[in-house]
């Protein structure tokens, strides 16, 4: 009994007496900041450049750029080297430096006017471009609708195919006497030659585009009983537009080639007549400058029409 009582008394005393804790104060944990202050960073362009270089894409882009720039530069350097070498062995052929000096004087005032046939090279170029624009515009106005009709109607295609095959290979200068006989003037004759020679690519390519339209599209239009205007605007024109633009690009290139030869024979103000006039004056530097001008303008026209044609070409999507 003694042990039980003593055990009970010890248990009761443990319950009755409150348990004491240490009086040492606990320091609160430091507060965690809710936002991290921004660290200074490099500009986006620098960071992107370093990232591209780190990943290897920057070197690949640089290699692509150099691959597009260096080959043309090498070609021009090679052309100038051949030209300089040839000028050393041809007495009447001026070298690159002599031609460059003449070009600086020529382009110092490209729009001067000293008379009806003595104008700057800028005005000569504008006159030639005006003739090209008129002849090419007439060819577009006639050739594109004619190509649509030839491609749309089988009978008209059979009627005109032989005529086109007969007239298309004729040299452009062969049409010049016809133009002079009809119009009795140089400018309309040159425009006529441009028109008659640049129309064939538009007619042929437009007709090819119309005939390339899938027959299922036309069958659906027939079932829906669409009018001919609806067939043209909703089916034929959108499908044939890439071919039309290709024909216009080829026609413009042909027109720029023809205008130089036509102006040599018809005279007047123009880049072609200027070449012939400088030949009569034995000014070879100006002839070489004119060749570079013709090539540069032709390149710009070609690239411009190519960009426009690619813009409307759904096949590149």
Buried (B, 14 or more C-beta within 10 A) or exposed (E): EEEEEEEEEEEEEEEEEEEEEEEEEEEEEEEEEEEEEEEEEEEEEEEEEEEBEEEEEBEEEEEEEEEEEEEEEEEEEEEEEEBEEEBEEEEEBBBBEBBEEBBEEBEEEBEEEEEEEEBBBBBBBBBBBBBBBBBBBBBBEBBBEBBBBBBBEEEBBEEBEEEBEEEEEEEBBEBBEEBBEEBEEBBBBBBBBBBBBBBBBBBBBBBBBBBEBEEEBBEEBEEEEBEEEEBBEEBBBEBBBBBBBBBBBBBBBBBBBBBBBBBBBBBBBBBBBBBBBBBEEEBBBBBBBBEEBBEEBBEEBBEEBBEEBEEEBEEEE
